[in-house]
Amino acid sequence: MKITLRQIEIFSAIAHSENVTRAAEHLSISQSAASNALLELERQFDCPLFDRIGKSLRLNSTGRGLLAQAEELLARAADIEGFLAGGTLGPLAVGATLTIGNYLATLIVAQYLHLHPTSKIQLHVANTHSIVEQLLRFELDIGLIEGEASEADLLLEHWLDDEMVVICSPKHPLANGENASISMLSQQNWIVREQGSGTRALFDRVIGSQLGRLNIRLELEHTEAIKRTVESGLGLACLSRLSLREAFRRGSLVEVPTPQFDLKRRFYFARHRNRYISPATQQFLDLCHELSHGASSTEDLKLPYFA
């Protein structure tokens, strides 16, 4: 063969970092070694893989086509190493949107490490937009997302149904258990998630579009921060029922009935259509299904309480 696995590994690292120096640091090799490996790979086939823009290297069309195959090859090589080392699963990179990451994925990761203590797993928790971007860049093996993704290169598999609910402080005037009208809701202050999150996208599409006038008092990136702000009486919010189990049990937050809104949504497994499903990925997916066994929605899940 004209190419080596090391060349492919260096190509992949440069593709992700878009910089030879950062790729070399990631692989703990010299900059010259990384640069020479890439130049030799391109020279062997007289085929440039990057567009050089200053000190940055951006994948060209050939490089983008190679990256998917390179990632699959590296994943399979990691599986072979694990097998030869005694059955250890290869490394696994999981992405999860905030609601799933904070309330479900951490439980699954803990169980995964309990079953495979010598395996390496990374959990990246971010909003839907960020997880989708990482999947498209082949930085994640699997994503657990709560928002719709229409990118052609992604494959989505339905996992669980979920529902968002409007909440307020127990001392708020709308905490009386009665249905809240559009006019009532349009007069309230709102604490919302940031743009790019699946929670915010559903809120804007279903509630924001009907209220017309929307008083956004705060925009926060974390569900727990929103819950604490609403508990203080600063305004209303709309969050997943999954994230509110303990708050409802304690009575620190109250649901505001809004039957006029359809706030149902779905949780999905998402992966790049060209990404190899490694044994580690399959093991993780099996644990996800085990956690949700017998449940069609997050409301049916049997989970510990969350503070």
C-alpha positions as CSV (number, residue, x, y, z in Angstrom):
1,M,0.0,0.0,0.0
2,K,1.1,3.5,-0.7
3,I,-0.5,5.1,2.4
4,T,0.0,4.4,6.1
5,L,-2.5,4.6,8.9
6,R,-0.3,7.3,10.5
7,Q,-0.8,9.5,7.4
8,I,-4.6,9.1,7.6
9,E,-4.5,9.9,11.3
10,I,-2.5,13.1,10.6
11,F,-4.8,14.0,7.7
12,S,-7.9,13.6,10.0
13,A,-6.3,15.7,12.8
14,I,-5.5,18.5,10.4
15,A,-8.9,18.4,8.9
16,H,-10.5,18.9,12.3
17,S,-8.2,21.6,13.5
18,E,-7.6,23.3,10.1
19,N,-4.1,24.0,11.3
20,V,-0.9,21.8,11.1
21,T,0.5,23.1,14.4
22,R,-2.6,22.4,16.4
23,A,-2.9,18.9,14.8
24,A,0.7,18.1,15.7
25,E,0.1,19.2,19.3
26,H,-2.9,17.0,19.5
27,L,-1.0,14.0,18.2
28,S,2.2,14.8,20.2
29,I,4.4,15.0,17.2
30,S,6.5,17.8,15.7
31,Q,5.0,20.3,13.3
32,S,7.4,19.3,10.6
33,A,6.4,15.6,10.9
34,A,2.8,16.4,10.5
35,S,3.4,18.8,7.6
36,N,5.7,16.3,5.8
37,A,3.1,13.5,6.3
38,L,0.4,15.5,4.7
39,L,2.6,16.7,1.8
40,E,3.7,13.2,1.1
41,L,0.1,11.9,1.1
42,E,-0.9,14.6,-1.4
43,R,2.3,14.1,-3.5
44,Q,1.8,10.3,-3.7
45,F,-1.5,10.7,-5.6
46,D,-0.9,14.2,-7.0
47,C,-4.1,15.2,-5.3
48,P,-4.4,18.3,-3.0
49,L,-6.7,17.7,-0.1
50,F,-6.9,21.2,1.3
51,D,-7.2,24.8,0.2
52,R,-4.4,26.9,1.8
53,I,-5.8,30.1,3.2
54,G,-3.1,31.9,5.1
55,K,-2.1,29.6,7.9
56,S,-5.4,27.8,7.8
57,L,-6.2,24.7,5.7
58,R,-9.7,24.1,4.6
59,L,-10.8,20.8,3.1
60,N,-11.5,20.9,-0.6
61,S,-14.0,18.6,-2.2
62,T,-11.6,15.7,-2.4
63,G,-10.6,16.1,1.2
64,R,-14.2,16.1,2.3
65,G,-14.8,12.9,0.5
66,L,-11.7,11.3,2.0
67,L,-12.5,12.4,5.6
68,A,-15.6,10.1,5.9
69,Q,-13.5,7.1,4.8
70,A,-10.6,8.2,7.0
71,E,-12.8,8.4,10.1
72,E,-14.2,5.0,9.4
73,L,-10.7,3.5,8.9
74,L,-9.4,5.0,12.2
75,A,-12.5,3.8,14.1
76,R,-12.0,0.3,12.8
77,A,-8.3,0.5,13.7
78,A,-9.2,1.5,17.3
79,D,-11.5,-1.5,17.5
80,I,-8.7,-3.8,16.3
81,E,-6.4,-2.4,19.0
82,G,-9.0,-2.9,21.6
83,F,-9.6,-6.5,20.5
84,L,-5.9,-7.3,20.5
85,A,-5.6,-5.6,24.0
86,G,-8.1,-8.0,25.5
87,G,-11.5,-7.0,24.2
88,T,-11.5,-3.4,25.3
89,L,-14.0,-1.3,23.3
90,G,-12.5,1.5,21.2
91,P,-12.9,5.2,22.2
92,L,-16.4,6.7,21.9
93,A,-17.4,10.3,21.5
94,V,-21.0,11.1,22.3
95,G,-22.8,14.4,21.9
96,A,-26.0,15.3,23.7
97,T,-28.2,18.4,23.8
98,L,-28.6,20.0,27.2
99,T,-31.9,18.4,28.4
100,I,-30.8,14.9,27.3
101,G,-27.2,15.5,28.4
102,N,-28.1,16.6,31.9
103,Y,-30.9,14.2,32.7
104,L,-30.4,11.1,30.6
105,A,-26.9,10.8,28.9
106,T,-25.0,11.2,32.2
107,L,-26.8,8.1,33.6
108,I,-26.1,6.1,30.4
109,V,-22.4,7.1,30.4
110,A,-22.1,6.1,34.1
111,Q,-23.6,2.7,33.3
112,Y,-21.3,2.3,30.2
113,L,-18.2,3.0,32.3
114,H,-19.4,0.6,34.9
115,L,-19.7,-2.2,32.3
116,H,-16.6,-1.2,30.4
117,P,-14.2,0.4,33.0
118,T,-11.2,0.4,30.8
119,S,-12.9,2.0,27.8
120,K,-12.7,5.7,27.0
121,I,-15.8,7.8,26.4
122,Q,-16.3,11.5,26.0
123,L,-19.6,13.3,26.5
124,H,-20.1,16.6,24.9
125,V,-23.1,18.5,26.1
126,A,-24.2,21.5,24.0
127,N,-27.3,22.9,22.1
128,T,-28.7,21.2,19.1
129,H,-26.9,23.4,16.6
130,S,-23.5,22.7,18.1
131,I,-24.1,18.9,18.3
132,V,-25.2,18.8,14.7
133,E,-22.1,20.8,13.6
134,Q,-19.9,18.3,15.5
135,L,-21.6,15.3,13.8
136,L,-21.1,16.9,10.4
137,R,-17.4,17.4,11.1
138,F,-17.1,13.7,12.2
139,E,-16.1,14.8,15.7
140,L,-18.8,12.6,17.3
141,D,-19.8,9.0,16.9
142,I,-23.4,9.5,17.9
143,G,-25.6,12.4,19.0
144,L,-28.7,12.5,21.2
145,I,-30.7,15.5,20.2
146,E,-34.0,17.1,21.1
147,G,-34.4,19.3,18.0
148,E,-35.1,18.6,14.4
149,A,-32.2,18.3,12.0
150,S,-32.7,18.5,8.3
151,E,-29.1,18.1,7.1
152,A,-28.9,15.5,4.3
153,D,-25.8,13.9,5.7
154,L,-27.4,13.0,9.0
155,L,-29.5,10.0,9.8
156,L,-32.1,10.4,12.6
157,E,-33.7,7.6,14.6
158,H,-36.6,8.3,16.9
159,W,-35.8,7.4,20.5
160,L,-38.4,8.9,22.9
161,D,-41.3,11.4,22.9
162,D,-41.0,14.4,25.1
163,E,-43.2,17.3,26.1
164,M,-42.4,20.9,27.1
165,V,-44.5,22.8,29.6
166,V,-44.9,26.4,30.7
167,I,-43.8,27.0,34.3
168,C,-43.9,29.7,36.9
169,S,-43.1,30.3,40.6
170,P,-45.7,29.1,43.1
171,K,-46.3,32.8,44.1
172,H,-46.9,33.9,40.5
173,P,-50.5,35.0,39.7
174,L,-50.7,32.3,37.0
175,A,-49.9,29.5,39.6
176,N,-53.6,28.9,40.3
177,G,-53.9,25.9,38.1
178,E,-56.3,27.6,35.6
179,N,-55.7,27.6,31.8
180,A,-53.6,30.7,30.7
181,S,-55.0,32.6,27.7
182,I,-52.9,34.0,24.9
183,S,-53.6,37.6,26.2
184,M,-52.4,36.6,29.7
185,L,-49.2,35.0,28.5
186,S,-48.4,37.9,26.2
187,Q,-48.2,40.2,29.2
188,Q,-45.6,38.1,31.0
189,N,-41.9,38.2,31.2
190,W,-40.2,35.2,29.7
191,I,-36.9,33.4,30.6
192,V,-35.8,31.5,27.5
193,R,-33.0,29.3,26.1
194,E,-30.5,30.6,23.6
195,Q,-30.9,30.6,19.8
196,G,-29.7,27.3,18.4
197,S,-31.2,25.1,21.1
198,G,-34.1,22.7,20.3
199,T,-36.0,24.0,23.3
200,R,-35.8,27.5,22.0
201,A,-36.8,26.5,18.4
202,L,-40.0,24.8,19.6
203,F,-40.8,27.7,21.9
204,D,-40.4,30.2,19.1
205,R,-42.4,28.1,16.6
206,V,-45.3,27.2,18.9
207,I,-45.6,29.9,21.6
208,G,-43.6,32.9,20.3
209,S,-45.4,32.9,16.9
210,Q,-48.8,33.1,18.6
211,L,-48.1,35.6,21.3
212,G,-47.0,38.3,18.9
213,R,-45.6,40.6,21.5
214,L,-42.9,38.7,23.6
215,N,-41.2,40.2,26.6
216,I,-37.9,38.2,26.8
217,R,-36.4,39.2,30.2
218,L,-33.4,36.8,30.1
219,E,-31.9,34.4,27.6
220,L,-29.9,31.7,29.3
221,E,-27.9,28.7,28.1
222,H,-28.6,26.3,31.0
223,T,-31.9,24.7,32.1
224,E,-31.0,24.8,35.7
225,A,-30.3,28.5,35.6
226,I,-33.7,29.1,34.0
227,K,-35.4,27.0,36.7
228,R,-33.7,29.0,39.5
229,T,-34.6,32.3,37.8
230,V,-38.3,31.3,37.4
231,E,-38.3,30.1,41.0
232,S,-37.3,33.7,42.0
233,G,-40.4,35.1,40.4
234,L,-38.7,36.9,37.5
235,G,-41.0,35.4,34.8
236,L,-42.3,32.3,33.0
237,A,-40.3,29.7,31.1
238,C,-41.0,26.7,28.9
239,L,-38.9,23.6,29.6
240,S,-39.0,19.8,29.1
241,R,-41.2,18.0,31.6
242,L,-38.2,15.7,32.0
243,S,-36.1,18.5,33.6
244,L,-38.9,19.5,36.0
245,R,-39.6,16.2,37.9
246,E,-37.9,17.2,41.1
247,A,-39.0,20.8,41.0
248,F,-42.6,19.7,40.7
249,R,-42.2,17.2,43.4
250,R,-40.7,19.9,45.7
251,G,-43.3,22.4,44.7
252,S,-40.7,25.0,43.8
253,L,-42.2,25.4,40.3
254,V,-45.7,25.1,39.1
255,E,-47.0,24.1,35.7
256,V,-49.2,26.7,33.9
257,P,-51.8,24.8,31.8
258,T,-51.7,25.8,28.1
259,P,-53.9,23.4,26.2
260,Q,-53.9,25.7,23.2
261,F,-50.3,24.8,22.5
262,D,-48.9,21.6,21.1
263,L,-45.6,21.3,22.9
264,K,-44.8,17.7,22.1
265,R,-41.5,16.8,20.5
266,R,-39.1,13.9,19.9
267,F,-35.7,12.9,21.1
268,Y,-33.5,11.4,18.4
269,F,-30.3,9.4,17.9
270,A,-28.4,11.2,15.2
271,R,-25.3,10.1,13.3
272,H,-23.5,10.9,10.1
273,R,-24.7,8.6,7.3
274,N,-21.0,7.8,6.5
275,R,-19.9,7.2,10.1
276,Y,-19.0,3.7,10.9
277,I,-21.1,2.2,13.8
278,S,-18.4,0.8,16.0
279,P,-19.0,-1.9,18.7
280,A,-18.6,0.9,21.2
281,T,-21.3,3.0,19.5
282,Q,-23.6,-0.1,19.4
283,Q,-23.0,-0.8,23.0
284,F,-23.9,2.7,24.0
285,L,-27.1,2.6,21.8
286,D,-28.1,-0.7,23.5
287,L,-27.8,1.0,26.9
288,C,-30.0,3.9,25.7
289,H,-32.7,1.4,24.7
290,E,-32.2,-0.5,27.9
291,L,-32.8,2.8,29.9
292,S,-36.0,3.5,28.0
293,H,-37.2,-0.1,27.8
294,G,-41.0,-0.1,28.0
295,A,-41.3,3.7,27.8
296,S,-42.5,5.5,24.8
297,S,-42.1,9.0,26.3
298,T,-39.8,10.7,28.9
299,E,-42.8,10.9,31.3
300,D,-42.8,7.1,31.5
301,L,-39.1,6.7,32.3
302,K,-38.2,5.3,35.7
303,L,-35.4,7.6,36.8
304,P,-34.0,8.9,40.1
305,Y,-35.1,12.3,41.3
306,F,-32.9,15.3,40.3
307,A,-32.2,18.2,42.5
